[in-house]
């Protein structure tokens, strides 16, 4: 059995694919199959883009305060 070469896909493709998946009422597996991508990869990119959106809107953490040790 010959193993297929791994296909490199652009970030732009994943942004479009995740937008379709999030807008759809279909299961991720069905959306992934229609788009010709793996379900695990689609789920990974959905998670990754959601984390980026949350990180972009989250306030910056307060600077660490050092306490003198006596």
Beta strands, then each sheet from edge to edge (+ up, - down):
end
